[in-house]
């Protein structure tokens, strides 16, 4: 399909939004892709990529390859994701450290509106639909209360982490970043990415060399994971769309526990920098919160997040 410069810019902006969501442990870039109307195209485009792309390039030229495999869509989207992750990683980490309730409130509003949006796509409601929602919610809730693992700082774990996290990142309701937290590799991956970029900007080849293998194996893991899983998702949307939407809705309902703004720390751990951080947390009422609950600002930010999704839905429908 022919695309204009405006289309590519729009895709890039959607990628920016997906990347911003994926940086936060608890929010899924797949949710943003679904709401902005590009989810099925993204899954289908990834599934269609194969080694024949090089044959098409050799026999029919670059332009034919570019259009046949919808590369303009993928490049503009993932460029936006990449720019967003790199530029926002430190900012969001800082905000989560210093204003966690306000950040989680904003994303809680985002996800709550997303549940309503995806739930509205379910065309047929029956017993199986409700079972699928309950199953999805149960799985996602269990993930939110699971204890994080301790991650080895080895190349094979970056490979594994990339494959598992990318699957979660394209599933609405399941956060790739949170999966990395559970695998124990979130801080390792974030540090490797930021150090690699800083090394490039500073021209420090020692830092670049130290982090290149980590970033490279992470990317390979992501490519393998997304390629394998895209086939399953494409089949599910083509043959069992109603049930798939129900499971995804359930995933998002179950994930609300993770992003509930008010938490009580049950146990802590010492991270690799020697800093004490929460290990297990329980969701509690803001009125039981030990400290400033920031209730008014939390409600305002949750409302902004909720309304933002409604605006994105309108925008997607207008440009669909």
Buried (B, 14 or more C-beta within 10 A) or exposed (E): EEBEEEBBEBBBBBBBBBBBBBBBBBBBBBBBBBBBBBBBBBBBBBBBBEEEBEEBBEEEEEEEBBBBBBBBBBBBBBBBBBBBBBBBBEEBBEBBEEBBBBBBBBBBBBBBBBBBBBBEBBEEEEEEBEBBBBBBBBBBBEBBEEEBEEBEEEBEBBBBBBBBBBBBBBBBBBBBBBBBBBBBBBBBBBBBBBBBBEBBEEEEEEBBEBBBEBBBBBBBBBBBBBBEBBEEBBEBBEEBBBBBBBBBBBBBBBBBBBBBBBBBEEEEBEEEEEEEEBBBBEBBEBEEBEEEBBBEBBEBBBBEBBEBBEEBBEBBEEEE
